[in-house]
Amino acid sequence: MSDNVSPLRRPVPGGSPELTGEVATLIVAALNLDVAPAEIDPRQPLYGEGLGLDSIDILEIALVVSKQYGVQLKADSQENQHIFGSLQQLVDYISAHRTK
């Protein structure tokens, strides 16, 4: 029996596939990206060479994530580089810290 999981929708450890899709959709909408949420590889970097986001984009994502999930993200946090390292890392953080 073959595995019918699309390479674009791989299961993501730590975060549900539903939450991953939800957060990808949130990012695409907040930044008005010209990419379908399902095309975002959960493991590719968000910042720089991966999805190509810059620091202003990351701040915008932090704002919408905070509003949507009640997650407190601080601009000066040492964890930010890890939290925003990839969609998967962001989803893992939301799963662990959400209040909504």
N, C-alpha and C positions, 0 to 999 in steps of 0.2 A: 504494500500500500504506500503510495507516494505522499509526501508532505505537500499540501496545497497552499501553504502560506506564501503569499507574494513577498518578494524581497523588500518591497516598499512598506509592507505592513507586518514586519517581523514582530513576534511577541517581545515585550520589553520587560525585563526583570525588575521587580520592585514597584512598578506602576502598571495599572491595568491598561490594556489596549484602548479601552474607551477613554480613559483620562488622557492618554497620549494623543489620541485623535482630537480630543477637546482642546487641549493646550496648543496643539499645532494649529487648529482652526483659529484659536484666540490670537496667536502670534501673527498669522497671515492677515487676519482682519485688522488688528491693531496697527500693523505696519504697512498695510495695503500692498503686500508682496505679490509679485506676479508668479506665484507658484501655488500649486494645489497642496493643501495640508497633507494629503496622503503621500505626496512626493518627498516630504521631509524625512530623511533617514534619521531615526531617533539617536543614532550614535555619531552622526557628523557634528563637528563643532558649530555652534551658533555664531560665535564671534570670529571675525577674520575670514580665513580661507574657506570654511565650511559653507554656512548659509550666507556668509558675507555681511553680517550685521556689524554695526559700529557701537560705540559706547552710548550714543543717544538712543539707538534702537533698544539696547539692553535696558536702559532706564525706562523706556516706554513699556517694555514687556514687564518689568518689575511692577510698574504702576497697575497694569491691567490684571496681573496675577494677584496682586495684593487685594484689589477690589473684588475679583471673582472668587477667590479662595480664602481670603482672610489671612494670607501668609504675610508676615512682616519681613520685609527685605530692606536692609540698610545699605545706603550707598558706600559707606566706609567699611563694610564687613569684609574680613579676611576670607570668608567663605565664598564670596561672589564669583571668583574665577572658577571655582569648582561647580557651584550651583548652576551657572550659565555656560558650563563647558559643552553641553549638548542638550538636546530635547530630553533625552533619557534622564540625565542628571537633574534637570529642572523638574521633571515629572516625579522623580524619586523624592526630591526635596518637598514638593507640594504634598505628596502622599503622606509624608512624615510630619508635616507642620500645618496642614490646613485646619481652619476653624469653621469653614462653611462647606 
